[in-house]
Amino acid sequence: MTSAQWFMLVGGLMLVRGLTSTLLQRSPVTAAIIYLAVGLLVGPSVLNVFHFNPLKESALLEVLTEVAVLISLFSAGIKMPAPFSFARWRAPILLATVSMSVTVAMVAAFACYVLRLPLGAGVLLGAIVAPTDPVLATDVQIRHPGDRDQLRFTLTCEAGMNDGSAFPFVMLGLGLLGLHDLGDGGLRWIVVDALWAPVGGIAIGVVAGIALARLGWKLRREPHKHELMDDFLGLGLIGVVYGLTVLLHAWGFLAVFFAAVALRQTEMKLAKAARASMAAHPDPEPLPPTVSKGALVFKEHLERLSELVLIILVGGTLFLSSWSWDGVGLALFLFMVARPISVLVGLLGTGTSWRIVGLTGWFGVRGIGSLYYMMYAIQHGLPEALALPLINLTLIVVTLSILLHGISVKPLMGQFWRRGKPRTTL
């Protein structure tokens, strides 16, 4: 396809999406399924107007997916309910750690014993498909900062964290394949990749988010009364935090998510303190706007645009011959066995409602994050002999996730609401 044809395709889809927003909200399927159908139609599966080769274009696709995930993680972090408490975050933390580890282990075992892949490739494949996606799971995630639904909060918070908690397993898989230094007895991997990288990423993100919140709040109030560009501040925070974290060999995805969480939490605390101090004032001045609220709308638009483009590319990668029983079997094992069992193990003993456990076990949407990890592995030297089958397996998992979860999300969530939600802890 020429650049002009690409402009027409993407622009036309954006026009249709904008004009049919209400119809799509009422339809039983998600917008992602429509984008995928368009990609399959114009791709090699049907019309063969274009074919996107992820192996040859791995560098480009790595950057595109990286940016999409970062924007989505920032949007998710801003929408986290305030104030923060470990009691609220216990379930998603367990999902992003315990359940993540169980999923990687189960997929790695399936890959080694059923798909006959080497151990390193099996662990890498598990790390690629284990994290749930913050980009494609918008229909089961928190809709706005005031949304206090426990199921949505759990799924959103899990997706925000496990895109970073999967990285140690990615590096372990690459290390077992001889593409990353694990150190003597795996000591370097334990100290740097499993301990420092996540802790350092979270710390950098929290400090940066708090600093921007306090600075923006101070500049907007007396005596400065500056007007700030919230969109630029949000994008700038993403860029600085992510770049600094990567330079310090920590996990940037975790840093960006927690920077957004800290930004919103701090702004809410400052606003609460300001309301309390102005309670006795006869004519209090209105509170200044917040960076998190101003940046959210713009980020959500970017998120939708990146979702549209990347899913079209997914559809444009698949030939009819790309489908294999290995890929379908892996996807069904992940959705029907590994994900439900890992969620059950992670949430056991937390007091979480069985209905929420069941829905959490099903709504483990895989998508753009998995594509990013796949491209990351290729850019770090994954040989073509392993890259090709892993790409094919990952694309099938992502495609089936878009289809199966996209078809089931609205009916199941509607039934969940009609029957009455369990008592929420939020």
Buried (B, 14 or more C-beta within 10 A) or exposed (E): BEEEEEEEBBEEBBEBBEEBEEEEEEEEBBBBBBBBBBBBBBBBBEEEEBBBEBBEBBEEBBEBBBBBBBBBBBBBBBBBBBEBEEEBBBBBBBBBBBBBBBBBBBBBBBBBEEBEBBBBBBBBBBBBBBBBBBBBBBBBBBEEBEBEBBBBBBBBBBBBBBBBBBBBBBBBBBBBBEBBEBBEEBEBBBEBBBEBBBEBBBBBBBBBBBBBBBEBBEEBBEEEEEEBEBBEBBBEBBEBBBEBBEEBEBBBBBBBBBBBBBBBBBBBBBBEEBEEEBEEEEEEEEBBBBBBEBBBEBBBEBBBBBBBBBBBBBBBBBEEEBBEEBBBBBBBBBBEEBBBBBBBBBBEEEEBBEBBBBBBBBBBBBBBBBBBBBBBBBEBEBEEEBBEBBBBBBBBBBBBBBBBBBBBBBEBBEEBEEEEBBEBBE
